[in-house]
Amino acid sequence: MIFTETEREYLKTLALGRLATIGPAGAPQNHPVTYFVNDDGTIDIGGPALSRSQKYRNIQADPRASLVVDDTASEPVGPGGQRGRGIEIRGDVEVLLADVPLLDGFSNDVVRIHPRRVVAWNLDGPGANNRDV
């Protein structure tokens, strides 16, 4: 299992994450994205004209990426009254052509993250839960 039940539920409650890819000069590039968690633990990302985007070209050149989904809880969830919580998913990414777009207005192009490392904080209790998957 890639995600704990709490992590999976957390990911399902939010729709916006930030995808970091490696740009042509080797520097990270961060992009806001909509994501979908699949039953097998992979994560699909789409968008309008995705194949024409820099993030798509970055992934084709170097298929490593990181997706961060986080928010601020309404009540303290971490040590010292911290309200920040979230999850970072690092992995290898493949480009796919879906039969149908993930959402209306999206192209059929999809990037799929295959998680290799999960770093979660203040989701399954105070502190961090870091692991290779």
Protein Blocks (a to p, Z undefined) as FASTA:
>chain_A
ZZdfklmmmmmmpcbdcdddddfkopacdddddddddfkopacdddehklmpmklmmmmm
omcdcdddddddfbdfbehhiabdcddddddddddddfbdfbghiafbdcddddfbdcde
hknoghjddddZZ
